Amino acid sequence: MSEPSVFTRILNGEISSEIIAQTDRVFAIRDIAPKAPVHLLVIPKTAEYRDVVELAAGDPSLLAEMAELAGALAAEHADGDFRFVFNRGAGAGQTVFHVHAHVLAGGLSEGSLGG
């Protein structure tokens, strides 16, 4: 059995982080190394899925719930416009293998990656 992910540990209160929004199945926190004026993470409460491809195949309604929360957060913390970014695999920058999405907002341009 593998160790709980950092996100599971945050959700369980083992690691301190402010949960800024949540539903029954999803929660959101601020990224600790922001790449944009608004940089939030939207995370399923289940650690069942390692990445977005597994999530899309296994529970598309949970993926939709993540997108819905991302939209609400962008409306609350920025002007409603946002990037919704998933990293899949170490070669793409994924460091925590508990699926999560980055919500980037706040004056981004087409050519920027947010930072």
KEKE-3310 file (N, C-alpha, C; in steps of 0.2 Angstrom, whole numbers, plus 5000, padded with zeros to 4 digits):
npx = (5004:5003:5010:4999:4994:5001:4990:4979:4983:4983:4969:4965:4969:4982:4993:4995:4984:4974:4958:4950:4938:4925:4916:4905:4914:4925:4939:4947:4963:4976:4989:5006:5017:5014:5011:5004:4994:4982:4982:4976:4972:4962:4955:4951:4943:4945:4958:4959:4962:4976:4979:4973:4968:4965:4955:4946:4942:4937:4928:4919:4910:4915:4926:4919:4913:4925:4928:4917:4919:4931:4927:4918:4927:4936:4927:4925:4938:4944:4942:4933:4938:4949:4963:4963:4972:4980:4993:5001:5010:5027:5036:5029:5028:5021:5020:5014:5005:4991:4977:4974:4970:4976:4971:4972:4973:4970:4974:4982:4991:4990:5002:5008:5013:5008:5017)
npy = (4994:5011:5027:5040:5053:5070:5078:5071:5070:5084:5085:5077:5084:5083:5090:5107:5118:5130:5126:5132:5131:5118:5103:5089:5080:5086:5097:5113:5122:5135:5136:5132:5137:5149:5152:5161:5176:5172:5156:5142:5125:5112:5098:5081:5072:5059:5048:5039:5040:5043:5052:5064:5057:5044:5048:5053:5042:5034:5041:5052:5061:5066:5073:5083:5089:5095:5104:5113:5118:5124:5135:5142:5146:5154:5164:5170:5173:5180:5187:5178:5172:5159:5147:5130:5118:5102:5091:5077:5064:5062:5068:5078:5087:5083:5080:5076:5062:5061:5064:5081:5098:5113:5130:5144:5161:5179:5191:5184:5181:5175:5169:5166:5155:5157:5162)
npz = (5000:4996:5002:5008:4997:4996:4995:5000:5013:5017:5016:5026:5037:5041:5036:5035:5027:5019:5015:5002:4995:4994:4989:4990:4984:4979:4982:4985:4985:4988:4977:4982:4976:4966:4949:4942:4944:4951:4957:4959:4965:4961:4967:4968:4981:4982:4981:4970:4957:4947:4937:4924:4913:4918:4927:4918:4911:4921:4929:4923:4927:4939:4934:4927:4938:4944:4934:4935:4948:4946:4938:4946:4956:4948:4945:4957:4962:4952:4936:4930:4919:4914:4915:4914:4919:4917:4922:4916:4920:4924:4915:4910:4920:4931:4948:4959:4961:4962:4955:4949:4946:4939:4942:4933:4933:4930:4922:4911:4896:4879:4875:4887:4900:4912:4921)
capx = (5000:5007:5008:4994:4997:5001:4983:4975:4986:4980:4962:4964:4972:4989:4997:4991:4983:4968:4954:4946:4931:4924:4910:4906:4919:4931:4941:4952:4968:4980:4996:5011:5022:5010:5013:5000:4991:4978:4984:4973:4972:4956:4958:4946:4944:4947:4965:4959:4965:4983:4980:4967:4966:4962:4949:4941:4939:4934:4923:4919:4906:4920:4930:4915:4913:4931:4928:4912:4922:4936:4923:4916:4933:4938:4923:4926:4945:4947:4936:4929:4942:4954:4966:4962:4978:4982:4999:5000:5016:5033:5039:5024:5028:5017:5025:5010:5001:4984:4974:4973:4970:4978:4966:4977:4969:4972:4979:4986:4991:4990:5009:5011:5012:5006:5022)
capy = (5000:5017:5032:5045:5059:5076:5081:5067:5072:5090:5084:5074:5089:5081:5095:5113:5121:5132:5124:5138:5129:5111:5100:5082:5076:5090:5103:5118:5126:5139:5133:5135:5140:5151:5153:5167:5180:5168:5150:5137:5118:5108:5091:5076:5070:5052:5047:5033:5042:5046:5058:5066:5051:5039:5051:5054:5035:5031:5045:5058:5066:5069:5078:5089:5093:5099:5110:5117:5121:5129:5140:5146:5149:5159:5170:5173:5176:5184:5190:5173:5169:5155:5141:5124:5114:5096:5088:5070:5061:5066:5072:5084:5091:5080:5078:5072:5057:5061:5069:5088:5103:5120:5135:5150:5167:5185:5194:5180:5182:5169:5166:5165:5149:5160:5164)
capz = (5000:4995:5006:5006:4994:5000:4995:5005:5020:5018:5017:5033:5042:5043:5033:5036:5021:5019:5010:5000:4993:4993:4988:4993:4981:4977:4986:4982:4989:4984:4975:4986:4971:4961:4942:4940:4950:4954:4955:4963:4964:4962:4969:4970:4988:4981:4978:4966:4950:4947:4932:4921:4909:4922:4929:4912:4909:4927:4933:4920:4931:4944:4930:4926:4945:4945:4930:4938:4954:4944:4935:4952:4959:4944:4945:4964:4963:4946:4931:4927:4914:4918:4912:4918:4917:4921:4920:4916:4919:4926:4909:4909:4926:4937:4954:4964:4957:4964:4950:4952:4941:4941:4939:4933:4931:4932:4917:4907:4889:4875:4874:4893:4904:4918:4926)
cpx = (5004:5005:5003:4997:4997:4993:4978:4977:4983:4972:4960:4967:4979:4994:4992:4990:4976:4964:4949:4939:4931:4917:4910:4912:4925:4933:4946:4956:4972:4987:5001:5017:5018:5014:5009:4997:4986:4980:4981:4973:4965:4957:4952:4948:4946:4954:4965:4962:4971:4983:4973:4964:4963:4955:4944:4938:4935:4928:4922:4915:4910:4924:4926:4914:4919:4931:4923:4915:4927:4933:4921:4922:4936:4934:4924:4933:4948:4941:4932:4933:4948:4957:4965:4967:4979:4989:4999:5007:5022:5036:5035:5024:5024:5021:5021:5005:4994:4981:4972:4973:4972:4973:4971:4972:4972:4977:4983:4986:4992:4997:5012:5009:5009:5011:5028)
cpy = (5006:5022:5037:5051:5065:5079:5077:5069:5079:5089:5081:5078:5087:5086:5101:5116:5124:5129:5129:5137:5121:5109:5093:5078:5079:5095:5107:5121:5130:5135:5136:5138:5143:5153:5159:5170:5176:5161:5145:5130:5115:5101:5086:5073:5062:5052:5041:5034:5046:5052:5059:5060:5046:5042:5051:5047:5032:5034:5052:5063:5070:5075:5084:5093:5097:5105:5115:5121:5126:5135:5145:5150:5155:5165:5174:5176:5180:5186:5184:5169:5165:5150:5135:5119:5107:5094:5081:5067:5065:5070:5078:5089:5089:5078:5075:5068:5055:5066:5076:5093:5110:5125:5141:5155:5173:5188:5190:5182:5175:5165:5164:5158:5151:5162:5168)
cpz = (5000:5001:5004:5003:4998:5000:5000:5012:5022:5020:5024:5038:5044:5041:5033:5029:5021:5013:5008:4998:4993:4992:4991:4990:4979:4982:4982:4987:4985:4983:4979:4982:4965:4955:4939:4946:4954:4952:4961:4961:4965:4962:4971:4977:4987:4978:4973:4959:4950:4942:4929:4916:4912:4925:4924:4911:4915:4930:4929:4923:4937:4940:4929:4933:4946:4941:4933:4944:4951:4941:4941:4955:4955:4944:4952:4965:4957:4942:4928:4922:4917:4913:4917:4915:4921:4918:4921:4915:4921:4921:4907:4915:4932:4942:4959:4960:4960:4959:4953:4946:4943:4938:4939:4930:4933:4927:4913:4900:4885:4875:4881:4896:4911:4923:4923)
residu = (MET:SER:GLU:PRO:SER:VAL:PHE:THR:ARG:ILE:LEU:ASN:GLY:GLU:ILE:SER:SER:GLU:ILE:ILE:ALA:GLN:THR:ASP:ARG:VAL:PHE:ALA:ILE:ARG:ASP:ILE:ALA:PRO:LYS:ALA:PRO:VAL:HIS:LEU:LEU:VAL:ILE:PRO:LYS:THR:ALA:GLU:TYR:ARG:ASP:VAL:VAL:GLU:LEU:ALA:ALA:GLY:ASP:PRO:SER:LEU:LEU:ALA:GLU:MET:ALA:GLU:LEU:ALA:GLY:ALA:LEU:ALA:ALA:GLU:HIS:ALA:ASP:GLY:ASP:PHE:ARG:PHE:VAL:PHE:ASN:ARG:GLY:ALA:GLY:ALA:GLY:GLN:THR:VAL:PHE:HIS:VAL:HIS:ALA:HIS:VAL:LEU:ALA:GLY:GLY:LEU:SER:GLU:GLY:SER:LEU:GLY:GLY)
# end
